[in-house]
Structure formats: structure tokens, C-alpha cells
Amino acid sequence: MISAAIIGLGSWGQHLVRCVGPDSQLIRFTAFATRTPDKARDFAAAHGLRQIDSYEAALADPEIDAVVLATPHRQHTGQIVAAAAAGKHVFTEKPLGVSVEEAQRAAQACADAGVTLGVGYNWRFQPALQAIHRMIEDGTLGRVLHLEGNFCGPSAYRFPQGHWRHDRAEGPAGGMTGRGVHVVDAMLYLAGPIEQVTAQSYRLVQDFGMDDTTSMLLRFASGATGYLGTVIATAETWRMQVFGSKAWVSVGDVEHLTTWDLTVCRIDPDNVTVKQRPEVITFQKTGTERAELEHFAEHALGRQALARPGGDAVHNVEVLEAIMASIQSQGPVRI
């Protein structure tokens, strides 16, 4: 059993605590540290969390095996490096950093210290996404030709002016840091590394805060192409579609924290002119946030690596950095 402290007990930190619950056999939240303890006191009491006065105190606490970071993006690197120095396993919400140098430094610190680093890309624990991966591996989809997706919603309206989520340094490239990185991670899982991006990003709705409309063209090292949009001043929606030489698959809805359905449409090789009707595949209900944290705990118990220097979590930040560079240059950027 991993005894964990949740660092940052806002809405998402509370969500992670609720998802794990009291019955996990691998990880249990036993303590918390937050900048606003008064706001979290009732929740903490209801979930049996003892208060720790600071992050530094959590790292010094011998009863804490791991820290789970639900903190602003730019704090991640320093907090991860400090956890590694203290010998604590660390799970951080995405992204791993807002620059490649930061992400690599965080991953390297954990590798050097022999502690497990996990990053909160919970989409990988969706049965539908895992099924798509198997269909690529067993040849059902044929060669992957193109991927497209979006992850949109009214995030720009949720927070008042001055909130850290409106800080362009915390959320570069508009909705990419809060939403789009999930789609990028799913694409990396399915199609491998990205070698070129062309991006555009604008603030069209409000006179403050980060950009609200961002779109990208992608080129994968495999030769596949893709595009991605993140609009954070519209109604909630998300989807991803993968086109292969034998079939296409898609996922998407309004709510993304439920268990997804998978739509599959195949070519009939004996009569390619006949339009085939898609089939919808459903899956047993799964809690992806609990699954990712238990996966992290399993690796921490065995002192096994998860996020590694040069791995997908670092490459995701490399893609984000290239998107920012492309927005500035108004042209393609190779990775």
C-alpha cells in the first residue's frame, strides 16, 4: 500500500481523492497540503486526511511514500525535483512541464533518484483507446494514415480575470495545456512520435486571458498526418478519429470522464464500393483516474520507472513547445 499526500486540494485534487476512495488495495490518500486549507478543511475531514503545513513538510514526513501534485503547471518541475531529492515517488497532473528543459529535468531527477514518476494522462486507461491500440497492433485498421481530434469547452468562462488559469505563462497555446495535451498523448500512444507541427492560435472572445481558439496540423514520424483543435470558449465536446487503410475508428462525446464507446467502420475488401455501417462497441465501466493512480502505485511499490527521460511525457512537452514556436513564427516547426 502506498500512503500518499495530495498537494493542492482544489476541485481536481478533491476529484482524485474521491476516485481512489477508501477501498483501493494499492494507494490511499492520508494527508494533504494546500495554499488554502480553510477551503479544504471540511472535505479533508470527511475523507480522513490530516493537514500538513507545507509541501516541504510533506516531503520530510516519514509516513508519506508519495506525493500527488494537483498544482499549477509551472510549479510541477520544482516540486518533482524536490520530491526526487527527498526520495518520494511523485505523480503529477499534466503537463510534465511547460518547456522541454523543465520536463526532461524533472524526469531525469526521478530516474537518478530511483523513484517512480507518473503523469496524469488518464485517457490511456480508457478501454476504448486500448482497443484501438490493439486494432493497430493486430492489423485490423491497416496502416495508420491520419488522426484527428478536438477537446473543447467553456474553460475561458469558468475562471475570473486574474486566476492562474488565465495566465498565458501557465497556459501557453490556449487550450493545449489544459485539454489538448490529452489528445496529443493519445495520438502518441497510437501513432508514435510527432516530427512536425504547424499551429495558429488567437484570443477571439474576451479581452483578457489566454487564447481561446487554437488549431494544429501534425506530421508523425511514421508518415501519418493529423490535426487537432482546442477551443475553450464554446460548449463542451471532444472526439478523436483514427483512419487506417482497412477501417476507421472514433470516440467522442460531451463528457470525457465516463467510459467511452468505440465506433468502428470497416472496408469490405471483396466489395469496396459498398458503404459499410459502423458498429458501436461498449465496455465495462472503468474509473480511469483510479486506474492511473493504482498503476502508478504498482510501479512505485516495485520502484519501477513510468515516465522516463526522453519518453512520451517529455515528448508531449516537446510538441507543446513546437506548437508555441509555430504560433510565433506562423510556419511549420520540425521537432
FENZIPE-V725126 format. One record per residue. RES is the residue in one letter. PSI is psi as a letter, one per 30 degrees, with the letter a starting at -180 (* if undefined). Layout:
BEGIN
RES | PSI
RES | PSI
END
This chain:
BEGIN
M | k
I | k
S | j
A | k
A | k
I | k
I | j
G | j
L | h
G | a
S | e
W | e
G | e
Q | e
H | e
L | e
V | e
R | e
C | e
V | e
G | a
P | f
D | g
S | k
Q | g
L | e
I | k
R | k
F | k
T | f
A | l
F | l
A | k
T | l
R | f
T | i
P | e
D | e
K | f
A | f
R | e
D | e
F | e
A | e
A | e
A | f
H | g
G | h
L | k
R | k
Q | k
I | k
D | f
S | l
Y | e
E | e
A | e
A | e
L | f
A | f
D | j
P | f
E | f
I | k
D | e
A | l
V | k
V | k
L | j
A | i
T | l
P | l
H | e
R | f
Q | f
H | e
T | e
G | e
Q | e
I | e
V | e
A | e
A | e
A | e
A | f
A | f
G | g
K | k
H | l
V | k
F | k
T | k
E | l
K | l
P | l
L | f
G | l
V | g
S | l
V | e
E | e
E | e
A | e
Q | e
R | e
A | e
A | e
Q | e
A | e
C | e
A | e
D | e
A | f
G | g
V | l
T | k
L | k
G | k
V | k
G | i
Y | i
N | f
W | f
R | f
F | g
Q | k
P | e
A | e
L | e
Q | e
A | e
I | e
H | e
R | e
M | f
I | e
E | e
D | g
G | g
T | e
L | f
G | a
R | k
V | k
L | e
H | k
L | k
E | l
G | l
N | l
F | j
C | l
G | a
P | h
S | e
A | f
Y | f
R | f
F | k
P | l
Q | k
G | f
H | k
W | f
R | f
H | f
D | k
R | f
A | e
E | e
G | i
P | l
A | h
G | b
G | g
M | e
T | e
G | f
R | e
G | f
V | f
H | e
V | e
V | e
D | e
A | e
M | e
L | e
Y | e
L | e
A | f
G | a
P | l
I | k
E | f
Q | k
V | k
T | k
A | l
Q | k
S | k
Y | l
R | j
L | f
V | e
Q | l
D | g
F | l
G | a
M | l
D | k
D | f
T | j
T | k
S | l
M | k
L | k
L | k
R | k
F | l
A | f
S | f
G | f
A | l
T | l
G | l
Y | l
L | k
G | k
T | j
V | j
I | g
A | h
T | a
A | l
E | k
T | l
W | l
R | l
M | k
Q | k
V | k
F | k
G | l
S | f
K | f
A | l
W | l
V | l
S | l
V | l
G | l
D | a
V | e
E | k
H | f
L | g
T | l
T | k
W | l
D | l
L | k
T | k
V | k
C | k
R | l
I | k
D | j
P | f
D | f
N | i
V | f
T | f
V | k
K | j
Q | k
R | k
P | l
E | k
V | k
I | k
T | l
F | l
Q | k
K | k
T | k
G | j
T | e
E | e
R | e
A | e
E | e
L | e
E | e
H | e
F | e
A | e
E | e
H | e
A | e
L | e
G | g
R | h
Q | k
A | k
L | d
A | k
R | l
P | k
G | g
G | a
D | e
A | e
V | e
H | e
N | e
V | e
E | e
V | e
L | e
E | e
A | e
I | e
M | e
A | e
S | e
I | e
Q | e
S | f
Q | h
G | l
P | k
V | k
R | k
I | *
END
